[in-house]
C-alpha cells in the first residue's frame, strides 16, 4: 500500500474532519488498511476498548443484505451506529469503508445506561454523547451520499494502484525476457508460476511431427496432461492455433469440449491460451487457468497476455543473441585466419587453411580447392571430407566452368548439386582479375537462411584467400627475382662483356616480346633466360627446378647454332631469345641466317629493330608461381602437449571429420570423442574448431 498512501490518508483526514466522523478502511478479511482517523470521541473511545475489536469488522451476513457500493447504517452497540460502504475493484479485491459513530435522537439516556453497564463508569459518557452526531431522516441520506463519494474516490486510488501493479509486473516480466538470456522459457514459466501465484496451472504445447504435444505442465492436478496431443482446430487449444489470437473460456467443465481434458485426468474450470510465434515461423501455445475457479478477472487476463508476450519476446531475443554469438565466433575465426594467412604469405599454407577452415566453419560434408596454374593451365586439387561422388570428376567440371575464359562473369558464389547429389557452395578466388582457384564446400541439409549465412562467410573466406594468394605469389615472385638478379649480377664479377651482352639481350628480348603481345608470364621467362644465358641449362634447372628457364636457354642456344632444333619446331619464346642474343652478340641483323628470314617471328623482329630504338627500362610483371607439394600438419600435432588419442582426434578434426565420423574411424563412442574435443579446446585455449585449426597452423609455420 505504499503507492498513493499519502493521498488516501489525506482524503481520509479531510472527510473525517468535515463530517465529524472517525473513518477507517479494512480489506474483506477485516485487516486494517487505513487505521481510524478523526475526532469522533465516542468512536475513538469505543475503538480503544480491547473488548470491542470486532466493531472494526462488518457484522456477519450484512454483506449479502445490500448491493455493493450502497452505504448502510448498522448498530455496533445498542443505539450506536456506524455507516459503512463496500468497495469492489475490477481485480476482484474488496474493501470496507467505515465512518462512525452516530446515535438516534432521544436515545441518549438509554445509551448512557447501557454504556455504564458494559464499561467502567468513570468515563463521562454524557459529555461524549452530547458531541456525537445525531441521526435524522434528512441527515441519513446526506451522510450516505457523502460516504458513497468518499468510497468512489478511494476506489479510484486503489484501482490506480492495481493498474500500476500490473504495469510494474509487465516491466518485471519484460526485464526478465530481455536480460535473463541464460534461462529457458520453461525456467521463466516456473519462476512466474511460483512467485506470482496468479493461476492454478500453466503449460506449454509445441509442434512435433505435424501435431501439437503438451511438453510442459506446472500445478496440481495437471501432471497427467503432460504428453497430450491435439491438432489445429481440435478443442479449446486447437482453436487458438487457427485464429492465432489470445482467447479464454470460463465454466469450462460445463462445455462438451472439456471431454478432451477429462480423458487425460485433467479437469480445469477456467482456461486461457496465448499463441506465441517463434523465430522460425512455428507456434508455441502458452495455456493456463484454474481448477477451482470458474472465471478470470480483467487483471488476470492482462497478466496472461503479458506473460505470453514476454515469453515470445524472450524466444526471439534469445535466438538473436545466439545468432549474434555465432556471428562473433565466425568473425573472430575469420580475423584469426586472416592474420595467419597474411602474416607470412605462403601458398601451401593458404591452400590448406582455406580447405580446412572452409570445411569446419560451416560444418560441411567436404571441402576442396581447385587451384589453377596460369602458365600451363593445369589444375591442382586439394580436398578434405567425404563427397558422395568422385571428387576428381567434380574438380574437372568446376575447372571447365570457371576457367574457360568467362570467369569474370562468375565472380559471385553459386550453389550447385553434384552428380553424386551433394549440394555445394562454390566461391571463386581471384588474383588480379583472373580466377585462380575455386573453393567448394559441401553443405548438408539446412534451411535457406542458414545456407545464405554460409554463403556469406565462404565468400568472405574466398576473398581473403584470393588476396592472400596474390600476396604469396608476389612474395615468391620477388624472391625469385632476387635469385635471378643475384646470379645475373654475379656474371659481371667474372666476365663484364658477357654481363653486358646478357643485359642488352634481356632488354631487347623483353621489348620485342611485349611488342608481340605475349603473356606477361612468358615475357618474364624470356627476360630471365637472356639474363641467365651465361650459365649452363643444368645449373639453371638445379637452381629453378619448377621453372622453364633452363629449357628456353637450351633451345634458344640450339636455334642459334642451328644444329639440333629447327625454327619451325621451336616455340615463340625460344625464337625471341635466339634472335635477341644473335643480334646483340653480332650487333647486326645480317647475322641472322638467311634461311630463316621467311619466318614470321624473324621478319617481325627485323622490322622491330629497324623501326624502333630499344629503350632500356625495368619490366615488373607478375608471375603466378607453380604450386608446391603441400605437406600435412600431422607432425606439428605430435609436437603439441596432447595425449596420443587427443592428437589422433585433432588430426581428424582438421581433416574435416565430424564427431560421429571420428568415433567410427577410431572405434570409440561419440561421447568419448566429444570429451576429447572439449579437452583439446581447453589445452589449446580455443573456443571452437576454427580457432584450433588456426592454432595448429600458427605453431607449424611460426616454428618452421
Helices and strands as residue ranges (DSSP letters): H 5-19, E 22-27, E 32-38, H 41-48, G 50-56, G 62-65, E 72-77, E 80-88, E 94-104, H 108-118, H 125-130, E 133-135, H 137-179, H 185-196, E 201-208, E 211-219, G 223-225, E 229-230, H 235-243, E 247-250, G 252-254, G 256-258, H 259-262, E 270-277, E 283-290, H 298-343, H 347-361, E 366-373, E 378-385, H 391-402, G 407-409, E 414-417, E 423-431, E 434-443, H 448-494, H 496-516, H 520-531, H 537-543, H 549-561, H 572-586, G 589-591, G 594-596, H 600-611, H 634-638, H 644-654, H 659-666, H 670-684, H 689-703
